[in-house]
Amino acid sequence: MGYISQYPDTDMNKIRVNLGERSYQITIGKNILGQLGDFITRLTKPCKTLIITDRNVSILYADIVSKCLAGHKFDVKVVSME
C-alpha cells in the first residue's frame, strides 16, 4: 500500500508507492510543470537527463519540461517513441 500527503504551503500532493526497495513517490498538482526544475534541484544536482515519452505526451509537455530543466542547468534530451 501507499499513502497520500500534501507538500507544505503548496497545492501539490504526493503519493508514496511502497514496493520495498523499488518504492517511489508520485507528485500530483495543477499547473506545476513550470516548477519542475525547482522541485528536482531539491532532490538532485543538475545532470544529464533523458526524457522518454510517447509522441502524444511529447507534443503536449516535452517542450515545457525540457526548457524548465535546462533552465536549471540540466543537460536534457527528449526521445519520443511512436
Rosetta blueprint (number, residue, H / E / L):
1 M L
2 G E
3 Y E
4 I E
5 S E
6 Q E
7 Y L
8 P L
9 D L
10 T L
11 D L
12 M L
13 N E
14 K E
15 I E
16 R E
17 V E
18 N L
19 L L
20 G H
21 E H
22 R H
23 S L
24 Y E
25 Q E
26 I E
27 T E
28 I E
29 G L
30 K L
31 N L
32 I L
33 L H
34 G H
35 Q H
36 L H
37 G H
38 D H
39 F H
40 I H
41 T H
42 R L
43 L L
44 T L
45 K L
46 P L
47 C L
48 K E
49 T E
50 L E
51 I E
52 I E
53 T E
54 D E
55 R H
56 N H
57 V H
58 S H
59 I H
60 L H
61 Y H
62 A H
63 D H
64 I H
65 V H
66 S H
67 K H
68 C H
69 L H
70 A H
71 G L
72 H L
73 K L
74 F L
75 D E
76 V E
77 K E
78 V E
79 V E
80 S E
81 M E
82 E L
